[in-house]
Amino acid sequence: MRWIPPWLAKAYATIYAEKGTDVFDFSEAGIILGIRDERPLAKTLARLKRLGHLTVRRDPVDPRRKLFRLIDPRSVTLALAIQSRAESSDLLEKLRAASGVLDYYVNGAYAAYQYHRYSAPGSVDVSVKAEQLPIWIALLSEKEVAISVDGVPAERPSSVNVRLHSDFQEDMLEHTKVIERIRYLSPELLIIKGLAQDRPSLEDALAILISQSRKLDLRRLLALSDAYNIDRYFGCVLDILNFESRKSLFGRSLIDRIFRKSNLQVKLDFPSKLSAEPLGEHYATISSKWNLRIHLSRAVVSKIVTDLVRA
């Protein structure tokens, strides 16, 4: 983002005096600004959005209708102050500049990529505080940046895609790691969230387990596995990775420890979201041991192992 020219600042101030941060539509904006021609009105609103002073979303009742909302002046000013600390308008530079000023952590596939460096994701997920969300929208807005907010997708994808989630939790900070002045969720938490919630994906969790097998905090992994109630899934995955890699990536004593504390009474599907998919017959012995119906594709697991271990 950057300072807007006087003519655009006048339009912003005029709308703000009338609407504040309330929602308005295209025709209402034309009435407020006294602009009858649709083209200059569309240009004005588009510039406000691109420069981080306006948000746009589709009407859930009528998708053809756009709804607009101004970012409040305080949030715009704070965003500009943070931008002034950044060395460039690059997304990562903005995240570095926001560290210590705004509360956030990067999660999802982009955070996982910091640890496995296997497959680069197409978007960056950032968890932020709900009350700081307008500042983030103002700060990150650029012509080449597409921003989605709390599951509401951006109008169109771009070369840089950011997904903001207002789900920041203070207690998660103990499970984060700062890399080059940017705060990411820890590899241990990403693994467990991948197994439990598929966020990041299970493939990302497997890639972290393989690439960081000698660096992971096993005590923390076990504690998180217990907290998320996925001991059985965790132990099963370790067995599968040992089996596919044809080596002991993970010690037998660790897997036995997980096995002893796992509740194996009820047969479950793993991953649960793939319960309709065929069973992975290649893992029949492991499936029987952990009392799971394993639906993992061996081709997917084998490729990750081949790329990260056998190569």
Secondary structure, DSSP 8 states (H G I E B T S, - for coil): -----HHHHHHHHHHHHHHTT--EEHHHHHHHHT---HHHHHHHHHHHHHTTSEEEEE-SS-TTSEEEEE--HHHHHHHHHHHHHSSSS-HHHHHHHHBTTB-EEEEHHHHHHHHH-SS--S-EEEEE-GGGHHHHHHHH--TTEEEEETTB--SS--SEEEEEES---GGGGGGEEEETTEEEE-HHHHHHHHHHH-SS-HHHHHHHHHHTTTTS-HHHHHHHHHHTT-HHHHHHHHHHHHHHHTS-SS-HHHHHHHHHH---SS-EEESGGGTTS---GGGHHHHHHHTEEE---HHHHHHHHIIIII-
